[in-house]
Amino acid sequence: MNTSKVDTYTEYLRSKYGNVKIQNIGKDQQSLDKIGKGMSGNDVVIAPNILEQMANDPKKAAYYECKIDDFFNATPRLKASFAAQGLDYQPCGVVVHEKSS
């Protein structure tokens, strides 16, 4: 693993998204609920193996960043849509799991 490349890329992601955590999160509801309780709506959690792929493969980086951007870009629209129905949309953030593709 090229640590300096991963570290540099992690800092880039933090400058772009803010709160970026590097950790594996299970896909089960209990794991998602647990991490969700500690998120503030604009958090990004990326599995270490995916971060390494992103740091070393510009196409992978673009793919995942696009997915993350899509989530954050949709948030205002979803908040408005939910509000129109009398609901409150409270996103936690984005989790990129270790076996994502």
N, C-alpha and C positions, 0 to 999 in steps of 0.2 A: 504494500500500500504506500503510495506516495503522499506522506503526511503533509508536506508543505503545500502541495497542490490542493489537497482536501481542505486544509486550514484556510488557504487563500479563497477557495470557492465558498466555504462556509461564511467567511467574513463578507463576501459579496452578497450572499443570500440574506445575511442579517442587515446589510445596508439597504437591500431592496424591500424586504418584508418585515423587518423589525425582530420580533421574538421568534427565533428559530432554534428548535431543540433537536438534538440528534439522539434518537433512541428507538428501539423496537417496541411497537405497541401491538398487542394481540388484536385479532379481528373480531373477537367475541364481544358481546354486549357489555359485559362487566368491565373489560379492559378499556373499551371506548368510553363508557360512562365515567370511569375513574380519571382518565386523562382529560375528558371534556370538562370536568368540574374545576380543573386547574387552568383552563384556557380562557382567554378574554375576548375571543371573537376574531382576532387577527393573528393568532399563533399558527406556526407551521412546525410540524413534527415530521422528521424524515428519518427513515431507518438508515443505519450506518452503511450498509451495503449499497443502498440506492444513492446515498450521498457520494460514495466513492465512484460509482458509475457516472453520476452527473459531473463530477469534477474531472473525469478522464475522457468523457465522450460528449462533445458539444451537441450532438443530435439528441442524446438522452437528456441532457440539461435543458435543451429547448422544449422537448416533449413535456417534461415534468413542470418546468416553469410555466408553460402554457396552461397546463391543468390547474396549477395553483392560481395563476392570474384569472382564469375563467371563474373559479370559485369566488374570488374577491370581487371581480367585476359584476357578478350576478347578485351579490348581496344587497345592494340598494334596491334593485328591481324586486327581489324576493321580499324584502322588508315592506315595500310599498304594497305588493300584492297581498301579503298576509294582513297588513293593517286595514286594507279595504274590506277584508272579511272579519275584522274585529279581533284578529289574532296578533300575537307578538312573535316575530321571527328573531331568535337568538342564536346565531351561529357560534360555534365554539372555535373553529379554525380548521386547518387542513392536516390530515395525517396521511403520509405516504408510507405504506407498509413495505416490509422487506421483500415480499414476493409480488410487488406491483409490476405492471408492465405498460 
